Amino acid sequence: MKRLTKEEVFALVDSLDLEVIEFERVRPHNKSEIRRKDSMQRAAFKQMVADAFEDSHQPGGDIELRIPSSNKILVGHHDGIYWLA
């Protein structure tokens, strides 16, 4: 797993060319996980990412964002670490 920088995450988000970013929030629950679809404006999403990097914490659990151009998933861990899976 290669950790991504904030700039690399922003580049991936900008590559989507969408104003509303749709993603899944993932929270652990009794040896399984709870997935919930969510969406927000691109600027708000990027601010959430910037805050997660700065605070080393992402409120609401992990996130997963599909990146169609690379056929990968951007994973944002609740401790502010991002990588491609």
Secondary structure, 3 states (H helix, E strand, C coil): CCCCCHHHHHHHHHHCCCCEEEEEEEEEECCEEEEEEEEEEHHHHHHHHHHHHHHCCCCCCEEEEEECCCCEEEEECCCCCEEEC
